[in-house]
Each structure stands twice: as C-alpha cells, then as structure tokens.
C-alpha cells in the first residue's frame, strides 16, 4: 500500500499495532453487528430516497505509518458539491488558534435531507467499520486525515501516525469542535503515547455522551440567527 513520501521515519514503538487492539475492534464489531446491519440498511434506504447518487462516499485518507487507504462514509452531500473551498478552511484552522468548528455549523443547502443529523450524530461514519475490519482503522485512534492536511504538519505532529486512525478518540471525547488544531494534535499524540486497553474502553464509553453533546451544539447553532455570517460550501472530508 502506498505511503506518504514526506513522512518522518517512525520509531519502533509505532511500528506495530498491539494484539489486544485488534481483538477489541473485531470483538466489539461482531458483538454489535445485528444493530449495525439494521441501522445501516435504514440509513442507506433513506439516502437513496432523498438524494440521487451513490449511498457511500469514498475518499483517500492517510493512516498508520503514513499509508494511504480508501475511507468510506455514508454520503451526506449532494453529488457534485464544490470541494475546493475546504482546503482554505482547513488551512485557516491549522494556522489560527480558533476552535475547529465544522463548515456546516450554520447549515448548507449542499447537505441532503437528514444529512446534518447523520453528521452530527456520527452515523455517517458507520461504513468505516469496514475499514476497521480490513485493518486500516481502529475503533479508537486519531481522526483519519487527508493528504492535503499532512502537507501542513510540523515534523513533531507526524507522531499521530504511530497508531491506526480511529472512529473515535481522545480528541473526539475531549471537546472536539471546541478545541484548536494544536490542541487536537496534542490530544492525538497523548493517545499514541498512553494507548492501552483500559484507555480504549474509557474512550468508547465516553463516545456516546460526546456525540449527544455534539448533536445538542449543532441544534443550538442551527437555531441561532446567522446574522453577518457568510455561509460557505461544505464537503465530505470535513473533520
């Protein structure tokens, strides 16, 4: 599998994934598989009914040791939505000290019906269970980023690639959209250095409350008048 060429060499500690992590991923997925299948089918049918186009969205991301892989999500945007503006938004988040609020914080007509709910609840990420089963991701780990984002990383920030990217992680359950890019990096690297079975279980248990808070914050932003705020196009490879 192709790697990102500019990545720094990884330390021996980041070369392999612990066996317990792989067993935990597969075990929890198999344990909850009936729920995932039913919920996934309902989401897929809803997307097909409300928006023409594919059910799944695919995008190349950067994973463990800088290896590229194809990430899967439920499609929440209309087919053909503009994607160029996101790079400018991402660059602003990396270089500023502002919270990493998603571009769809105020909503966008490019989002399909029910798409905002899927994004706020994290249900659009459910197809990434396939990435977990394939060993490209884990249930817990840093957010899988795009190649464009890695070009803006400082050398010390590449340590976040010493483990598998995850569906949830230390950053996701510690503020997420209320944190800066630098704080996200610090939390990701803290996870890499501290990762253990106990920490993964704690993060998994904290994920549902964190998602409920995220849904509540999304509803609050949507309910506030967007006076003087310019609505920007949104694309699928947001945080």
DOVEX-253652 format. One record per residue (C-alpha): residue number from 1; residue in one letter; z, x, y. Coordinates in steps of 0.2 Angstrom, whole numbers, plus 5000, padded with zeros to 4 digits. Each point is the difference from the previous one (the first is absolute). Layout:
BEGIN
+-----+--------+------+------+------+
! num ! residu !   zz !   xx !   yy !
+-----+--------+------+------+------+
! NUM !      a !    Z !    X !    Y !
...
+-----+--------+------+------+------+
This chain:
BEGIN
+-----+--------+------+------+------+
! num ! residu !   zz !   xx !   yy !
+-----+--------+------+------+------+
!   1 !      x ! 5000 ! 5000 ! 5000 !
!   2 !      x ! 4995 ! 5007 ! 5017 !
!   3 !      x ! 5014 ! 5007 ! 5011 !
!   4 !      x ! 5001 ! 5001 ! 5019 !
!   5 !      x ! 4994 ! 5018 ! 5003 !
!   6 !      x ! 5012 ! 5004 ! 5015 !
!   7 !      x ! 5016 ! 4996 ! 4991 !
!   8 !      x ! 5013 ! 5014 ! 4999 !
!   9 !      x ! 5005 ! 5006 ! 4983 !
!  10 !      x ! 5014 ! 4990 ! 4992 !
!  11 !      x ! 5016 ! 5007 ! 4994 !
!  12 !      x ! 5004 ! 5000 ! 4982 !
!  13 !      x ! 5012 ! 4986 ! 5003 !
!  14 !      x ! 4986 ! 4989 ! 5006 !
!  15 !      x ! 4988 ! 5004 ! 4986 !
!  16 !      x ! 5006 ! 4987 ! 4987 !
!  17 !      x ! 5006 ! 4982 ! 5000 !
!  18 !      x ! 5017 ! 4997 ! 4991 !
!  19 !      x ! 4999 ! 4991 ! 4983 !
!  20 !      x ! 5013 ! 4987 ! 5005 !
!  21 !      x ! 4989 ! 4995 ! 5015 !
!  22 !      x ! 4985 ! 4996 ! 4989 !
!  23 !      x ! 5011 ! 4991 ! 4988 !
!  24 !      x ! 5008 ! 4990 ! 5014 !
!  25 !      x ! 4983 ! 4995 ! 5007 !
!  26 !      x ! 4993 ! 4994 ! 4984 !
!  27 !      x ! 5015 ! 4992 ! 4994 !
!  28 !      x ! 5003 ! 4989 ! 5015 !
!  29 !      x ! 4981 ! 4995 ! 5001 !
!  30 !      x ! 5000 ! 4994 ! 4982 !
!  31 !      x ! 5017 ! 4991 ! 5003 !
!  32 !      x ! 4993 ! 4990 ! 5015 !
!  33 !      x ! 4982 ! 4999 ! 4994 !
!  34 !      x ! 4999 ! 4981 ! 4997 !
!  35 !      x ! 5006 ! 4997 ! 5018 !
!  36 !      x ! 4987 ! 5012 ! 5007 !
!  37 !      x ! 4986 ! 4992 ! 4990 !
!  38 !      x ! 5004 ! 4983 ! 5006 !
!  39 !      x ! 5003 ! 5004 ! 5018 !
!  40 !      x ! 4985 ! 5012 ! 5000 !
!  41 !      x ! 4989 ! 4986 ! 4993 !
!  42 !      x ! 5006 ! 4988 ! 5014 !
!  43 !      x ! 4997 ! 5013 ! 5014 !
!  44 !      x ! 4983 ! 5004 ! 4993 !
!  45 !      x ! 4995 ! 4981 ! 4999 !
!  46 !      x ! 5006 ! 4998 ! 5018 !
!  47 !      x ! 4990 ! 5014 ! 5007 !
!  48 !      x ! 4984 ! 4994 ! 4991 !
!  49 !      x ! 5003 ! 4982 ! 5007 !
!  50 !      x ! 5003 ! 5006 ! 5018 !
!  51 !      x ! 4988 ! 5014 ! 5003 !
!  52 !      x ! 4983 ! 5005 ! 4992 !
!  53 !      x ! 5000 ! 5018 ! 4993 !
!  54 !      x ! 5009 ! 5010 ! 4987 !
!  55 !      x ! 5018 ! 4996 ! 4996 !
!  56 !      x ! 5005 ! 5019 ! 4999 !
!  57 !      x ! 4999 ! 5013 ! 5014 !
!  58 !      x ! 4997 ! 5018 ! 4995 !
!  59 !      x ! 5003 ! 5016 ! 5010 !
!  60 !      x ! 5002 ! 5018 ! 4996 !
!  61 !      x ! 5017 ! 5007 ! 5003 !
!  62 !      x ! 5009 ! 5017 ! 4998 !
!  63 !      x ! 5013 ! 5001 ! 4987 !
!  64 !      x ! 5011 ! 5013 ! 4990 !
!  65 !      x ! 4995 ! 5018 ! 5003 !
!  66 !      x ! 4987 ! 4994 ! 5012 !
!  67 !      x ! 4989 ! 4992 ! 4987 !
!  68 !      x ! 4989 ! 4985 ! 5006 !
!  69 !      x ! 5000 ! 4984 ! 4991 !
!  70 !      x ! 4994 ! 4982 ! 5002 !
!  71 !      x ! 5013 ! 4988 ! 5006 !
!  72 !      x ! 4999 ! 4981 ! 4997 !
!  73 !      x ! 5007 ! 4986 ! 5011 !
!  74 !      x ! 4997 ! 4982 ! 5001 !
!  75 !      x ! 4987 ! 4997 ! 5014 !
!  76 !      x ! 5008 ! 4993 ! 5016 !
!  77 !      x ! 4986 ! 5003 ! 5012 !
!  78 !      x ! 4983 ! 4992 ! 5002 !
!  79 !      x ! 4986 ! 5010 ! 4993 !
!  80 !      x ! 4992 ! 5011 ! 5013 !
!  81 !      x ! 5015 ! 5002 ! 5011 !
!  82 !      x ! 4999 ! 5014 ! 5012 !
!  83 !      x ! 5009 ! 5016 ! 4993 !
!  84 !      x ! 4997 ! 5013 ! 5014 !
!  85 !      x ! 5014 ! 4995 ! 5012 !
!  86 !      x ! 5014 ! 5004 ! 4987 !
!  87 !      x ! 4997 ! 5018 ! 5001 !
!  88 !      x ! 5005 ! 5000 ! 5018 !
!  89 !      x ! 5015 ! 4989 ! 4997 !
!  90 !      x ! 5005 ! 5012 ! 4986 !
!  91 !      x ! 4998 ! 5015 ! 5011 !
!  92 !      x ! 5011 ! 4992 ! 5014 !
!  93 !      x ! 5014 ! 4997 ! 4987 !
!  94 !      x ! 4999 ! 5018 ! 4994 !
!  95 !      x ! 5001 ! 5008 ! 5017 !
!  96 !      x ! 5012 ! 4987 ! 5009 !
!  97 !      x ! 5018 ! 4997 ! 4997 !
!  98 !      x ! 4997 ! 4981 ! 4999 !
!  99 !      x ! 5005 ! 4989 ! 4985 !
! 100 !      x ! 4986 ! 4998 ! 4987 !
! 101 !      x ! 4996 ! 4982 ! 5003 !
! 102 !      x ! 4985 ! 4993 ! 4991 !
! 103 !      x ! 4984 ! 4996 ! 5010 !
! 104 !      x ! 5002 ! 4982 ! 4994 !
! 105 !      x ! 5017 ! 4998 ! 5007 !
! 106 !      x ! 4993 ! 4987 ! 5012 !
! 107 !      x ! 4987 ! 4993 ! 4988 !
! 108 !      x ! 4982 ! 5002 ! 4999 !
! 109 !      x ! 4986 ! 4988 ! 4996 !
! 110 !      x ! 4992 ! 5013 ! 4988 !
! 111 !      x ! 5015 ! 4995 ! 4988 !
! 112 !      x ! 4995 ! 4987 ! 4988 !
! 113 !      x ! 5011 ! 4984 ! 4998 !
! 114 !      x ! 5017 ! 5005 ! 4991 !
! 115 !      x ! 4995 ! 5018 ! 5003 !
! 116 !      x ! 5014 ! 5004 ! 5012 !
! 117 !      x ! 5013 ! 4992 ! 4988 !
! 118 !      x ! 4993 ! 5011 ! 4986 !
! 119 !      x ! 5002 ! 5016 ! 5011 !
! 120 !      x ! 5017 ! 4996 ! 5006 !
! 121 !      x ! 5007 ! 4996 ! 4983 !
! 122 !      x ! 4991 ! 5015 ! 4992 !
! 123 !      x ! 4992 ! 4989 ! 4987 !
! 124 !      x ! 4983 ! 5007 ! 5006 !
! 125 !      x ! 5006 ! 5017 ! 4991 !
! 126 !      x ! 5002 ! 4992 ! 4983 !
! 127 !      x ! 4984 ! 5007 ! 4993 !
! 128 !      x ! 5007 ! 5017 ! 5002 !
! 129 !      x ! 5010 ! 4997 ! 4984 !
! 130 !      x ! 4983 ! 5005 ! 4992 !
! 131 !      x ! 5001 ! 5017 ! 5010 !
! 132 !      x ! 5018 ! 5002 ! 4993 !
! 133 !      x ! 4995 ! 4996 ! 4982 !
! 134 !      x ! 4986 ! 5013 ! 5002 !
! 135 !      x ! 5012 ! 5013 ! 5006 !
! 136 !      x ! 4993 ! 5002 ! 5018 !
! 137 !      x ! 5015 ! 4991 ! 5008 !
! 138 !      x ! 5018 ! 4996 ! 4996 !
! 139 !      x ! 5011 ! 4985 ! 5004 !
! 140 !      x ! 5010 ! 5011 ! 5012 !
! 141 !      x ! 4993 ! 5014 ! 5011 !
! 142 !      x ! 4992 ! 5004 ! 5017 !
! 143 !      x ! 4987 ! 4988 ! 5007 !
! 144 !      x ! 4982 ! 5005 ! 4993 !
! 145 !      x ! 4991 ! 5006 ! 5016 !
! 146 !      x ! 4981 ! 5002 ! 5004 !
! 147 !      x ! 4991 ! 5016 ! 5001 !
! 148 !      x ! 4998 ! 4998 ! 5019 !
! 149 !      x ! 5019 ! 5000 ! 5002 !
! 150 !      x ! 5003 ! 5016 ! 4990 !
! 151 !      x ! 4989 ! 5009 ! 5013 !
! 152 !      x ! 5013 ! 4997 ! 5013 !
! 153 !      x ! 5015 ! 5006 ! 4989 !
! 154 !      x ! 5010 ! 5016 ! 5005 !
! 155 !      x ! 5002 ! 5012 ! 4985 !
! 156 !      x ! 5018 ! 4995 ! 4997 !
! 157 !      x ! 4995 ! 4982 ! 4998 !
! 158 !      x ! 4989 ! 5004 ! 4984 !
! 159 !      x ! 5016 ! 5000 ! 4990 !
! 160 !      x ! 4999 ! 4981 ! 4999 !
! 161 !      x ! 4986 ! 5003 ! 4987 !
! 162 !      x ! 5012 ! 5008 ! 4988 !
! 163 !      x ! 5003 ! 4983 ! 4992 !
! 164 !      x ! 4989 ! 4985 ! 4996 !
! 165 !      x ! 4997 ! 4988 ! 5014 !
! 166 !      x ! 5009 ! 4983 ! 4997 !
! 167 !      x ! 5000 ! 4981 ! 5003 !
! 168 !      x ! 5017 ! 5002 ! 5009 !
! 169 !      x ! 5010 ! 5014 ! 5005 !
! 170 !      x ! 5014 ! 5007 ! 5010 !
! 171 !      x ! 4991 ! 4997 ! 5017 !
! 172 !      x ! 4995 ! 4983 ! 4995 !
! 173 !      x ! 5018 ! 4994 ! 4998 !
! 174 !      x ! 5007 ! 5010 ! 5015 !
! 175 !      x ! 4991 ! 4991 ! 5015 !
! 176 !      x ! 4982 ! 5003 ! 4996 !
! 177 !      x ! 4991 ! 4992 ! 5015 !
! 178 !      x ! 5015 ! 5004 ! 5011 !
! 179 !      x ! 4999 ! 5019 ! 4997 !
! 180 !      x ! 4988 ! 5013 ! 5007 !
! 181 !      x ! 4988 ! 5011 ! 4991 !
! 182 !      x ! 5011 ! 5015 ! 5000 !
! 183 !      x ! 5015 ! 4989 ! 4993 !
! 184 !      x ! 4988 ! 4994 ! 4986 !
! 185 !      x ! 4996 ! 5018 ! 4996 !
! 186 !      x ! 5018 ! 5005 ! 4999 !
! 187 !      x ! 5005 ! 4985 ! 4989 !
! 188 !      x ! 4985 ! 5004 ! 4988 !
! 189 !      x ! 5005 ! 5018 ! 4999 !
! 190 !      x ! 5018 ! 4996 ! 4997 !
! 191 !      x ! 4995 ! 4989 ! 4986 !
! 192 !      x ! 4990 ! 5014 ! 4992 !
! 193 !      x ! 5015 ! 5011 ! 5001 !
! 194 !      x ! 5013 ! 4987 ! 4994 !
! 195 !      x ! 4989 ! 4990 ! 4987 !
! 196 !      x ! 5010 ! 4995 ! 4985 !
! 197 !      x ! 5001 ! 4985 ! 4989 !
! 198 !      x ! 5015 ! 4993 ! 5009 !
! 199 !      x ! 4991 ! 5001 ! 5017 !
! 200 !      x ! 4984 ! 4992 ! 4993 !
! 201 !      x ! 5011 ! 4985 ! 4994 !
! 202 !      x ! 5009 ! 4999 ! 5017 !
! 203 !      x ! 4983 ! 4999 ! 5009 !
! 204 !      x ! 4993 ! 4987 ! 4989 !
! 205 !      x ! 5015 ! 4989 ! 5002 !
! 206 !      x ! 4999 ! 5002 ! 5019 !
! 207 !      x ! 4982 ! 4996 ! 5000 !
! 208 !      x ! 5001 ! 4981 ! 5000 !
! 209 !      x ! 5012 ! 4999 ! 5014 !
! 210 !      x ! 4989 ! 5012 ! 5010 !
! 211 !      x ! 4985 ! 4989 ! 4997 !
! 212 !      x ! 5010 ! 4985 ! 5006 !
! 213 !      x ! 5004 ! 5009 ! 5016 !
! 214 !      x ! 4982 ! 5005 ! 5002 !
! 215 !      x ! 4994 ! 4982 ! 4998 !
! 216 !      x ! 5013 ! 4994 ! 5012 !
! 217 !      x ! 4995 ! 5013 ! 5013 !
! 218 !      x ! 4982 ! 4995 ! 4998 !
! 219 !      x ! 5004 ! 4982 ! 5003 !
! 220 !      x ! 5009 ! 5005 ! 5016 !
! 221 !      x ! 4986 ! 5010 ! 5007 !
! 222 !      x ! 4988 ! 4986 ! 4996 !
! 223 !      x ! 5011 ! 4987 ! 5009 !
! 224 !      x ! 5001 ! 5010 ! 5016 !
! 225 !      x ! 4987 ! 4998 ! 5013 !
! 226 !      x ! 4988 ! 5015 ! 5000 !
! 227 !      x ! 4999 ! 5001 ! 5019 !
! 228 !      x ! 4992 ! 5016 ! 5007 !
! 229 !      x ! 4997 ! 5007 ! 4982 !
! 230 !      x ! 4983 ! 5004 ! 4994 !
! 231 !      x ! 4996 ! 4994 ! 4983 !
! 232 !      x ! 4992 ! 5014 ! 4990 !
! 233 !      x ! 4989 ! 4999 ! 4984 !
! 234 !      x ! 5010 ! 5003 ! 4984 !
! 235 !      x ! 4994 ! 5008 ! 4984 !
! 236 !      x ! 5006 ! 5001 ! 4982 !
! 237 !      x ! 5006 ! 5018 ! 5000 !
! 238 !      x ! 5015 ! 4996 ! 5012 !
! 239 !      x ! 5017 ! 5006 ! 4995 !
+-----+--------+------+------+------+
